[in-house]
Amino acid sequence: MQTVKAIKVSEASIASKVTACPVEQAIHVIGGKWKLLVLRSLLLNGPQGYNRLLASVKGISAKELTESW
């Protein structure tokens, strides 16, 4: 009968060997509470000025819109 030795591998070493997923990279870049909503508004309504964009994204403050980018 053969015995199998357990090998302890850290999660960090496994993560470093895995290639980066494009979706994961996109989520990292786009992440944030307001960015997806701003992008959605731009996609649906096309190019917009600051005030129109501020009005089209419900709940976002002027400060948050300025700091989101």
C-alpha positions as CSV (number, residue, x, y, z in Angstrom):
1,M,0.0,0.0,0.0
2,Q,1.3,3.5,-0.9
3,T,1.1,6.4,1.5
4,V,0.5,9.9,0.3
5,K,2.3,12.8,2.0
6,A,0.4,15.9,2.5
7,I,1.9,19.0,1.1
8,K,1.1,22.3,2.8
9,V,0.8,25.0,0.1
10,S,0.0,28.6,1.0
11,E,-2.8,30.4,-0.7
12,A,-0.4,33.1,-1.7
13,S,1.8,30.8,-3.6
14,I,-1.2,29.3,-5.5
15,A,-2.5,32.8,-6.3
16,S,0.8,33.9,-7.7
17,K,0.9,30.9,-10.1
18,V,-2.7,31.5,-11.4
19,T,-2.8,33.9,-14.4
20,A,-4.9,37.0,-13.9
21,C,-8.5,36.7,-15.1
22,P,-9.6,39.6,-17.4
23,V,-13.0,39.8,-15.7
24,E,-11.3,40.0,-12.3
25,Q,-9.0,42.8,-13.6
26,A,-12.0,44.7,-15.0
27,I,-13.9,44.5,-11.8
28,H,-10.8,45.8,-9.9
29,V,-10.5,48.8,-12.3
30,I,-14.3,49.6,-12.5
31,G,-15.0,48.7,-8.8
32,G,-16.6,51.2,-6.5
33,K,-20.1,52.1,-5.5
34,W,-20.8,54.8,-8.1
35,K,-18.6,53.9,-11.1
36,L,-20.9,51.2,-12.5
37,L,-23.9,53.5,-12.1
38,V,-22.1,56.4,-13.9
39,L,-21.0,54.0,-16.6
40,R,-24.5,52.8,-17.0
41,S,-25.8,56.3,-17.4
42,L,-23.2,57.1,-20.0
43,L,-24.0,53.9,-21.9
44,L,-27.8,54.5,-21.9
45,N,-27.8,58.3,-22.4
46,G,-24.6,58.8,-24.4
47,P,-22.1,61.6,-23.7
48,Q,-23.3,64.0,-21.0
49,G,-22.2,67.2,-19.3
50,Y,-21.4,67.1,-15.6
51,N,-24.8,68.5,-14.4
52,R,-26.8,66.2,-16.6
53,L,-24.7,63.2,-15.4
54,L,-25.2,64.3,-11.8
55,A,-29.0,64.4,-12.4
56,S,-29.1,61.1,-14.2
57,V,-27.4,59.1,-11.4
58,K,-29.8,59.0,-8.6
59,G,-28.4,59.4,-5.1
60,I,-24.9,60.5,-6.0
61,S,-23.7,63.8,-4.6
62,A,-21.6,66.4,-6.5
63,K,-18.7,65.5,-4.3
64,E,-19.0,61.8,-4.9
65,L,-19.3,62.3,-8.7
66,T,-16.2,64.4,-8.7
67,E,-14.2,62.0,-6.6
68,S,-15.4,58.9,-8.5
69,W,-13.0,59.6,-11.3
